[in-house]
Amino acid sequence: MRQLVEYIAKSLVDKPEDVQIREVEGEQSIILELHVAPEDMGRIIGKQGHIARAMRVLLKASAARQGKRAMLEIV
């Protein structure tokens, strides 16, 4: 799941070297914190949050296949 979010984020931003993902794993859930450069924040969120929402949907679908819940926080 981490690789999926990292791949999507690096494909969208101007500074892929600044993309960092921190993973906090619990018993039934996973929280991914996505850090990008401040000037790339708009590219990750997208107009009206469409890109961020799509990334969260993909992440939740991937987590459901493993029997877990996943959350994406864009910091």
N, C-alpha and C positions, 0 to 999 in steps of 0.2 A: 504494500500500500504506500509506503514511504517513497518507493521508486516511482510509482505512478504520479504522485503529486509533484515530486521533484522534476520529472520529465516534462510535465505540463507547464509548470512554473518557469523552468529554464527556457522553454520554447517561446514563452510570451514576453519575457522581459528583455530590456536592452543590456542589462548587466547580469548575465547568468552566474558569474562568479560570486555575486552577493547573495544568492539564494541559499538559505539555511533552513533546515527542517529539524525540529526537536520533537522527539516522540516520547510520549508518556503513556505507558501501557499499564492497564489495570487488569483485573481478573476477567471482566466481561467487556471492557471498552478500551479504545485507543484514542488518544488525543494527539493530533499533529499540529504543531505550531509552525506556521510558515512565516519566515522573516525575509523581506526583500528590501532593496534600496528604496528610500523614500520617493524618488522620482518614478519608480516602477509600480508603486502601489495602485495607481489608477488602472494600469494595464491588467493587474491581477484581479481587481474587483470588477472592472468592466462597467459598461453603461447600466445603470440601475441595478448593479450587482449580478448581472446575468452570468458572467464568467465564474465568479466565486460560487454562485449557486450550482452551476454545472459541475464544478470541481467537487463540491460537497456531495452531489448526487452520485458521481462516479465512485467516490471514496466510500460512501455508504453501501453501494452495491457490492463493491469489492470486499468490504468487511462482512457483509451479510453471508457471503459465500463461505467465510471462515467461522461463522457463528458468533460474530462479535458486533459491537456497535462502534462507530467511528465518528469523530468530530474533527473539523478543520477550523482552526483559528488563524486568522491572518493578522499578524502583529506588525 
